[in-house]
């Protein structure tokens, strides 16, 4: 039986503006579900990988909707716990005709921010071959920070492969210094690192993709894929660095979720045993598809859709 991948994080309700303009002037919203790790989970499930999600949710309409959407995508929710006194976080996103939308979060004190190390201790890691984390979970609270480290440590002890996307959210951290220190401590526990070049400047002191890659190799990573926008991603291993070109799209509709799409594509290919550069190329393809869609995860493709986009007969 194929071993699955475990993800942990904060899925949230998402309100997407129905017309362009400042969020305080918008008259209507469309409801969806979002969250970086949630997006990766959906992407992996659509590419037919067994996925399980660990989180806490409020016992409210947002929380119940999230569990329903997890089920609709075939994502395991056995490690989802409901909170009786905390609500599910949600966010607003503006509508744009190109580029980056305006985002506003309502997540302080959310149910997910109460996720703790004890929640991790209830997980049997023997059924999983992979753990994927981002830098968002440890940013939510001291409890979630402890949970993130417990996840990584227990996964290493169980022999899982670990991937980590920094996914920096500076507004959630007490200070930039604490963010950088904690993120790099977690990164040192991972096998695969997926930073962006702007994140590298904050975390490593350089926007140069090769330097970022060497920084994380020195911390213990097997491979680092630095996302460099439409150009693709620069992969660094012990044998050197090389650019894996991206895919051109006619129009960028919304950049949110592109990095999560990249992660889903890359990780799915690695779990299928594909060579690293082919895995990164798949990641570039999924990221490119996602930027053509409004929702954070609406564009994440099925295997036939991805094969068609990449010009392949099959994946």
N, C-alpha and C positions, 0 to 999 in steps of 0.2 A: 504494500500500500504506500502511495506517495505521501511523504511527510509534509505537513503543512507549514505555514508561516504565521507567526503570532505578531500582532501589532498592538500597541497601547497608546492612548492619547485622549484627546477631548473632541468628540464629535459635537457639532452645534447646529442649532436651527439657523437657517440662512434666509434672509429676506433680500431679494434682488429687485432693485428699482425697475419699474416698468417703463419709465421715461428718463431721459438724460437730465442732468441738473444736480445741484447740491442735495445732499440727503435730507436737509431740513426743509426742502421745497418740493420733494417728491410726493405725489398724491397716492401712489399705489405700489404694492410690492407683490412679487411672486415668491412663494415659500419653497424652500428646498433644504437639503442637508449638506453640511460642509465640515471642514477640518482636515488638516494636512494628512494625518495618518488614515483618516476615513477615506480620503480620496485615493491614497495608495491601496488601501484594502479593496475598494471597488475596482480599481484598475486591475489588480491581480486576480480578483474573482472573475472578471470578464474575460481574462486570459486563461481561465479554467484551472486556477491553482486553489487548493484548499486553504482558506483564510479564517483566522479567528481573531476577534477583537476584544481587548480588555479595557474596560472603562467603568466609570460611575456616571449615572444619569439621575436627573430629578424624576420623581413620579408625577409627570406632567405631560401635556400634549407633545411638547418637543421630544421628551425622552421616549415616549411610546412611538412616536413617528420614526425616530432614529432606529429603534429596534426593528420596526416593521421594514424599513428600507434595508437594514442589514440582512434580514431574512429574504427579501425580494432579490437581493444580489447573491444569495447563497453563502453569506458570511456568518460564521459561528458566533453566537452571542452568549455562550454559556458562562463567560467570565464578566458579563455585564451585571452590575449591581445597582439597584435603585436606592436613592436617598430619600428619606422622609422629610428632611428639614432643609434641603438645598435644592435649588432649581438647575435645570439644564441651561447652559450658556447659549447665547444666540448672537448673531451679527447682522449688520446691514451692509449692503454693497451697492454702490452706484452703478448705473448703466453708462457705458462709454462706447463710442464707435471705434475706438482704437486705444491701445495702451493700457495703463494701469488704472483701475477704478479706485474710488474712495471707499475705505473700509472703516467701520466703527463697531467695536466689540462691546457686548454686555456679558462678561464672563467672570468678573471679580466675585470670589466666594461661591463659584459654581459647584455643582455636585462633583464634577471631574477633578476639581482642585483638592478634594478630600481623598482621592485615591492614595493608598499608602502601601508600605512594604508588606503589611499583613495580607493585602489583597493578592500580592505576588506569590506569597507562600502557599496559596491555595491552588497554584497552577502546577499540573503535571507536565513537565517539559519533554517527556519521552516521546510524545506524539508529534513533536515539531522538529524541523530541520533548520529553521531560520527564524531570527528575531529582527524586526525592523523598528527602529526608534528615531524620533526627531528631537530637536532641541526645544520643542514647545512643551512637552510634558514636564521636564524639570523646571521650566520657567513658571509654572502655575502656582506652586507653593513649596514650602519645605518638605511637606509630606510627599508630594509627587516627585520631588527631587530624589528623596530616599527610595521611592518606588522604582524610578528609572534606573538607579544604580543597582538595586536589588535584581531587577530584571536582567540587566547586562551581566551581572556576576553569576546569577544562577544559570543563565543561558550558556555562558562560557564553561561553567562546570559540567553542564549536560552535553557539551560538544556541539552546540548549535553554531551556525554561521551568523554573524551579526553585521547588519548594515546600519549606517547612521547618517541622517541628513540634518545638518545644523539648524536649518529653518529658523533663523534668528528672529526673535520678537523682542527688541530692546525695551519696548514699553512695558513688558511684563516682569522685567528684572529690577531688583533694588538698585543695581549699579552696573555700568558697563564692565567694570573689572570682575565682578562676580559672575557675570554672564560668560565672559571669555574664559575664565578659569574653569568654571563648571563644564561648559561645552567641550573644552579640550580634554578635561578629565574623562568625560564620557566617550569622546572620540577615541581615546587611547585604549578602550575596551572593544573597539569594533574592528572588523575585518575589511569592510568596504566603507569608504567615506564619499559623500555626495555633496560637497559644498558648492556654492556659487562663487564667482570671482569677487563680487562685492563683499560676500561673507568672509572670504579669505583675507581681504584687506583688514577687516576687524579682528579676526581670530589669529591671523598669522603675521600681520603687518605688511602684507604684499598682495597686489592684485594679479601678480604674475602666476599663471596657472601651474607652471612647472615648479615654482618655488613653493606654492601651496601644497602641491603633491608631495614634494620632498619633505616638507614639514610634517605631514601626517604619516608618511612612511617611517620617519624617525620615531614617531610615537608608537609604531607597531602595526599600522595598516598593511594589508596585502596589496591593496590597490586603491587609488583615489581617482574619481571622475569629477573634474571641475567643470561645472556648467558655464558656458561662455555665450549665452543668448542664442541668437540665430546662427552663429558660427558652429554650434554644436557643443562638444565637450572635449576637454583635454584629459587623456588618461595617463596616469603615472604609475609605474610599477618599478620593481628593482632593476628592470632592464632599460628604463628610460621613459620618455614622454612622447605622446603623439596626439595630434588632433583627429578626432572622429567627426567628420563634417555633419552639420545639421541638414534638415529638409526644408526647402523653401515652401512657403504657403502664400496664397494669393492675398489674403488679408488677415491681419492679427486683430481679433475681436476683443479678447480679454486674456491677459497674461496670467491671471490667478489660476493656479492648479497646474501650470506647465511643469514646474519642478517635481510635483507629485506624480504627474504622468511619466516623466522621465524615470523616476524611481521605479514605478510599476513595470515599465517596459524593461529596464535594465535587470531588475531583480528576477522577473519572470524568466528571462533568457538564461541568467546564471543558474537558476534552479533547474532549468532544463539541460544544463551541461554545455551551453554554447560558449565559445571562446569570448574573452572579455571584450574585445573590440566589437564583435557582433552584438553582444549584449548592450553595449553603449549605443550602438547604431539603432537598435530597437528602442532604447530609451529616448533617443533623439526623435524618432518617428512618433512615439506616443505623445511626447511633449508638443510636437508640432501640430498634431491633430487637435490637442486640447485647446491651444490658443485660438482656434477658429470658432470656439463655442462660448456662449455666455456663462453657463453654469460652471461651478468649480470642478465638477466631475462628469457633466453631461456628455462630453466628447470622448471619454475614455472608451477605446474600441474593443470589440470582440476579436477573436482570432481571425475570422475571415475578413473583417473590416481592416485590421492592421496589415494582413498579408496583401490586400488589394492596394493599400496606400503605399506599401514598400515595394510594390511590383513583383511580389512573390506568388507562386502558385498556392503555397500553403506555409504555415509556420511549423 
